[in-house]
Amino acid sequence: MLGAWVAEHDGVARITGRKARNLNPVIVPRAEYASPAPAAPPATGTHRVPRELVLGWWWLHVGGEPAAYSAFNSRDDQLLRSWRQAFQRRAILPATWYVEKGRTFELPGGAPFGIAAITAVSPQPDGSELLSYSMVTRDAVGEARSAHPRMPLVLPREFHDDWLDPARPGDADLVAEVVLASAGLARAMRPRVGGGGARRAPSAQPTLF
């Protein structure tokens, strides 16, 4: 699926419009894995969450419709206030770069990375379900701060399972842990040399699964 999406969209994820329903790749827990949160979630890093790649609408839906307010990004410090329900359904956005104010940022060597996202599922008239999502942001650090005071919340690989785990409640502890865990990758982001908004399509087989 990802290879076909990259070829069709030139590897560029775009915010979804009401008429042009472009959908973007999203990594989510496999459907059959979803379950109510247990009394004591597994310790960090001690389990692996089965996952799958789906396509999602980049603008979170509320009440089955695109939110009437800005909902393509969600601040980490607002997850418990404005986004509590969606924070219980988390996902990862596969990427190799992001653009801010016309500047392209990436990890050294163009390594793939995962961006934290929150999601909602809306029933459709044909009986199917549509996944929508909002990209989580954090305070920018390092070189990324020269472009904008916010940046995507990039997840280290060892935190992917904890972020995806539907048995892990979205609470203040998770916010604190994920922001702390993301600091290293956030500081490692660098402007792409020799190109402001130049595109580089992500690998058809990213090592995020």
Stockholm file with secondary structure:
# STOCKHOLM 1.0

chainA/1-209         MLGAWVAEHDGVARITGRKARNLNPVIVPRAEYASPAPAAPPATGTHRVPRELVLGWWWLHVGGEPAAYSAFNSRDDQLLRSWRQAFQRRAILPATWYVEKGRTFELPGGAPFGIAAITAVSPQPDGSELLSYSMVTRDAVGEARSAHPRMPLVLPREFHDDWLDPARPGDADLVAEVVLASAGLARAMRPRVGGGGARRAPSAQPTLF
#=GR chainA/1-209 SS CHHHHHHHHTTCCCCCCSSSCCCEEEEEECGGGCCCCCSSCCCTTSCCCCEEEEEEEESCEETTEECSSCCSEEEGGGTTTTCTTGGGSEEEEEESCEEETTEEEECGGGCCEEEEEEEEEEECTTSCEEEEEEEEEEECCGGGGGTCSEEECEECGGGHHHHHCTTSCCSHHHHHHHHHHHHHHHHHCEECTTCSSCCCCCCSSCTTC
#=GC SS_cons         CHHHHHHHHTTCCCCCCSSSCCCEEEEEECGGGCCCCCSSCCCTTSCCCCEEEEEEEESCEETTEECSSCCSEEEGGGTTTTCTTGGGSEEEEEESCEEETTEEEECGGGCCEEEEEEEEEEECTTSCEEEEEEEEEEECCGGGGGTCSEEECEECGGGHHHHHCTTSCCSHHHHHHHHHHHHHHHHHCEECTTCSSCCCCCCSSCTTC
//
